[in-house]
Amino acid sequence: MSYDLHITKAEHWIASEQNPITKDDVIKIADILNTYKGIPFMFQDGRITLCGANDTMIGLMITIANRIGARVQGDEGEYYDNTNKPYPEPPEYHRVAPVVEIYESESIPDEQLKFIGSLRIEDEIQHAKFGIGKVLEIIGDGKDTELKVKFIDLIGTKRVLAYFAPITPCK
């Protein structure tokens, strides 16, 4: 059986469910997780676990933990950081700046919100980059409205978040 290391926000990894890593935390580290897709991180019981990590993987776990205000702890309760032993950091081309502040986007203008709310399947829209497209599917509502749109001119079908996409009614 291999030794596990845990990224946790709890005093002890066993109590991770009481102070879990949240969806917002995962968003903050998504770029790292996508970069290292081949590493078998396990998300379970409010923590992130990796079996049999070498020094480079411990360095990566420390980077992840620092970004979300967590720490790396072994099965026996010991903490891993760069205080006593410098663990290698991810290679420069994979290194990312820590997320210091996440902020809410500006509020959506009323007329844009009304436009998004009035959209129906088969409506045509104008996208600033992709051109004219036909709405195939509408998922969610308000700020979370996602559109599946088939654009003409070899662009194909795209999914766009209506709140952020530069779309207007087709004239």
N, C-alpha and C positions, 0 to 999 in steps of 0.2 A: 504494500500500500504506500502511495507517495504522500509527501507532506504538502499540505495545502496552505496557501497564503490568502488572506482576505483583505479587501478594501472595505472598511466599515466606518460609520460615523458614531458607533456606539463605543462605550468604554471597553467592552469586550465583544469580540465578534459573535459570540453566542447570543448576545442580546441585540443583534442588528435589527430585528423586527420592531423593537421599540423606538429606534432612531434610524429609520431606513434611508438608503439612497433613493432619491425620488426621481420621477420622470424629468423634472427640471435639471437635476444633476446629470442624468444621462444625456440630455440635450447638450449640456456644457462639454461633455467628453465625446460626443458622437464622432467628431472628426478624427480623434485618436483611434476609437474603436473601428471606424471604417478603414483607417490606414492599416491597422493590424488585424484584418479580418481572419487571418489564419490562426490566431491565438485563441485557444478554447476557453475564453472567460465564461464563467457560469454566473448568471444572475439568480440568486436564490435568497429567500428570507431576508430581504433588505440589504444584502451585501453582494459584492462581486468577488468571486473565488477563482483562483488559478491553481491547478495541481502541479507540483514539481517545478516551480519557477527557478530559472538560473539567475545569475546576477544581473544580466541585461533585462530580463523580464521583471525582476524586482525593481530596477531603476524605472522601468516603464510604469509599473504599478504605483510607485512613489509619485511620479509625474501626474498620473490620473488622480490619485488621492489629494495631492496639493491643489489641484484645480477645483475640486468640489468640497474642500474643507473636511476631508476624511483622513484616514491613516491606514497604513498597511500593518497587518498583524498576522502572526503565525498561529498555527493550531494550538500551541502551548501558551499563547498569550503575549509573546514577545513582540515588540514593535520594530519595524524596519524604517529607517530614514537615513539620511546622508550624514548624520552627526558623527558616528563612530567609524563607519566604513563608507567611502564614497562609491555608490553604485553607479554604473555607467548610465548616462541618460540616453534616450532614443537618439539615433543618428540625426545630424543637423537637418537633413532634408525632411525628416518626419517631425521635428520639434515644432511646437505651436506655442504662441503666446498665451499665457493664462487668461481666462475670461474673468475680468474684474467686475464688470457691471453688465447686467442684462436689463434692458429697459423696454418698456411697452412702446410700440410705435404710436405715432400721432393718431388722434381719433379720425375715423373715416368721415369725409364730408357727407352731409345728409343726402345730397343729390346722388352721390355715388352709391350710398347705401340703398337708396330707393331703386336705383338702376339695377343693382345686384339682386335685390329682392324681387324685382319684376321679371327677371329672366326666366324663360321657360325652355323646355326641350324643343329643339328645332329653330330657336331664335338665332339670328346671325349677329355676330359681334365683330368689332374691328380691334385687332391687337396691334400695338405700335410696332412690334418686330415681326410677327408672323402673318400679319394681314387679316383678311376676312376669314371667318370660321363659323361653323354651325355647332351649336351646343348639343352634345349627345347625351350628357348626364349631368345632374346637379347633385352634389353631395354636401350636406350640412346647410347652415344658414348664417346670416350676419357675417362677422369677421372670418368665420371658419368655412365659408362657402367655397367649395372646390368645384371647378368645372372641367368636364372632359369635352374637348373641342376638336372637331375635325377641320383642319385648315386646308385651304386650297393651295395650289402651286407647289406641290411636292413636299410640303412641310409635314403633312400627316396629322395624326392624332396626338394631342398634347393634353396634359393635365395642368391646370393653372389655378392658383389660389386667387380667387376673384378680388379679394381685398387688396392684394399687392400688385396684381397684374395690370399693365397699362391697357385696359380695355375700355371701349366706348360703344354706344349703340351703333349699329351699322346704318349708314345714311342712305 
